[in-house]
Amino acid sequence: MVTFRGAIRRSGNSLVITIPAELGQRFLLREGQELLIYGLSRKNPEFEGALQVYLGYFVVHEKVPAAFFKIKLGKGRFEELQGIVKEIEEKHLPSSINFKKLGDSLIEIEFLFGAITPKAIRRVRDQKEVESAAAEIEFRLTSSGFEVVEKRLEEKIVEWRNIDPAKISKAPYKVSEVVRWHWEI
């Protein structure tokens, strides 16, 4: 919860309230941004009034390098594959890993190498780092006896709706080249 003292001023025929710069930066506010203002009141036993400024939902779109692997999976080997993926995760620190079953013996694993994770913001990875990680992942999978049917590298746009804007504004790394955000009312 953020509170501050302010004063109502006149601007032409309207009344305006100034938002402090620190609060604007904390919520990544932009000039011209739309918002809703609710007038609230209650009588309990004194009459109280409030203005609530509603910014909306904070939506972040991140451009993420991704490595996809289609793997032919033998019966009873899924748990072994999960163990190997866990080891890969500890070494290469992808922001997310997703499994998708494509058939009886075919599975696709998606490794996302984004800057945003549910817990923190990491440095942006360049294409060469992702290519190197993908080559190591493929080698680890094939040396463990899994048949890699297809490997591809792509960029993917990931939408985040659970990120606090302060996390981005105070990030230890510059992520503005891969991240776009807006408030959605």
Secondary structure as UniProt FT lines:
FT   STRAND          8..11
FT   TURN            12..13
FT   STRAND          14..17
FT   HELIX           21..26
FT   TURN            27..28
FT   TURN            31..32
FT   STRAND          36..43
FT   STRAND          47..54
FT   STRAND          57..72
FT   TURN            75..76
FT   HELIX           78..92
FT   STRAND          96..101
FT   STRAND          106..112
FT   HELIX           127..143
FT   TURN            144..145
FT   STRAND          147..160
FT   HELIX           165..169
FT   TURN            176..178
FT   STRAND          179..184
//
